Amino acid sequence: MGALAELIGVIQRIVQNTIQAMKLTDMSVGTVMSVSPLAIQTDTGMSMLPEAAVTLTDAVRERIVPVQGGEGGDVAVTEGLKPGDRVLMLRVKNGNQYIVLSKLA
């Protein structure tokens, strides 16, 4: 039984190390450097994230709706990203894709 328990322990450590190495998801903080094209610099010091590697949630997309009645016009329901904004992101796909969750105050 001792050898079997040791083998199981080794297999468990290998699986744990493999999962940690994959870094399936992780939180990250970044700063918006430009909006068009979108570029975000992570606080980890890695290279700037290009627009193709970033997915925006509705919480950080600009949303403008028309006002009904009165003077009319439009109202910004959510303000979009602008240079200098600090954002909270979820790193996915082994660090190849980032989802921008929200702005940080």
C-alpha positions as MATLAB code, in Angstrom:
seq = 'MGALAELIGVIQRIVQNTIQAMKLTDMSVGTVMSVSPLAIQTDTGMSMLPEAAVTLTDAVRERIVPVQGGEGGDVAVTEGLKPGDRVLMLRVKNGNQYIVLSKLA';
ca = [
       0.000    0.000    0.000;
       2.921    2.392    0.657;
       4.099    2.353   -2.960;
       0.551    2.872   -4.262;
      -0.039    5.835   -1.934;
       3.269    7.359   -3.040;
       2.351    6.907   -6.714;
      -1.032    8.566   -6.134;
       0.705   11.479   -4.376;
       3.101   11.946   -7.298;
       0.229   11.907   -9.806;
      -1.705   14.471   -7.738;
       1.308   16.820   -7.634;
       1.771   16.491  -11.405;
      -1.879   17.370  -12.022;
      -1.724   20.356   -9.632;
       1.456   21.670  -11.264;
      -0.066   21.288  -14.730;
      -3.218   23.183  -13.767;
      -1.205   25.997  -12.161;
       1.018   26.244  -15.237;
      -2.021   26.610  -17.504;
      -3.248   29.695  -15.586;
      -6.793   29.186  -16.793;
      -8.092   32.459  -15.340;
      -6.648   35.241  -13.265;
      -7.515   38.823  -12.366;
      -5.359   41.574  -13.770;
      -5.300   45.368  -13.585;
      -4.374   47.596  -16.490;
      -4.380   51.137  -17.824;
      -6.056   52.206  -21.065;
      -3.349   53.732  -23.248;
      -5.475   54.451  -26.330;
      -9.077   53.949  -27.385;
      -8.885   53.815  -31.161;
      -7.308   51.379  -31.626;
      -7.861   50.037  -28.120;
      -4.622   49.323  -26.267;
      -4.267   48.429  -22.583;
      -1.038   48.176  -20.598;
      -1.145   45.581  -17.815;
       0.367   46.315  -14.416;
       2.465   43.154  -14.698;
       4.770   44.915  -17.139;
       4.066   42.654  -20.084;
       3.671   44.151  -23.535;
       0.626   46.252  -24.348;
      -2.545   44.274  -25.068;
      -3.790   44.821  -28.617;
      -7.477   45.300  -29.387;
      -7.731   41.750  -30.778;
      -6.780   40.315  -27.361;
      -9.389   42.333  -25.432;
     -13.119   41.755  -24.992;
     -15.216   44.533  -23.464;
     -18.230   43.933  -21.225;
     -21.264   46.222  -21.324;
     -20.052   47.850  -18.090;
     -17.187   49.562  -19.963;
     -18.777   50.135  -23.380;
     -20.177   53.559  -24.155;
     -23.970   53.451  -24.217;
     -25.997   56.483  -25.286;
     -29.801   56.492  -25.384;
     -32.248   59.083  -26.705;
     -34.313   61.022  -24.145;
     -38.064   60.697  -24.559;
     -40.145   63.889  -24.271;
     -39.053   67.302  -23.039;
     -36.087   68.790  -24.869;
     -35.102   65.409  -26.327;
     -31.433   64.795  -26.964;
     -29.228   61.936  -25.821;
     -27.968   60.746  -22.441;
     -24.844   58.690  -21.773;
     -25.956   55.723  -19.650;
     -22.447   54.321  -19.417;
     -19.307   56.198  -20.304;
     -16.859   54.349  -22.520;
     -13.172   53.873  -21.864;
     -10.742   56.740  -22.225;
      -6.941   56.969  -21.997;
      -5.751   56.809  -18.402;
      -8.681   54.721  -17.145;
      -7.647   51.909  -14.796;
      -9.520   48.677  -15.521;
     -10.064   45.310  -13.860;
      -9.641   42.416  -16.275;
     -10.051   38.673  -16.269;
      -7.213   36.855  -18.038;
      -8.437   33.779  -19.945;
      -7.232   31.320  -22.576;
      -3.811   30.893  -20.983;
      -3.222   34.644  -20.960;
      -3.988   35.139  -24.650;
      -7.322   36.898  -24.097;
      -8.495   39.473  -21.545;
     -12.057   40.428  -20.618;
     -12.405   43.978  -19.293;
     -14.877   43.714  -16.409;
     -15.031   47.246  -15.017;
     -13.293   50.550  -14.415;
     -11.480   51.073  -11.129;
     -12.010   54.251   -9.139;
];
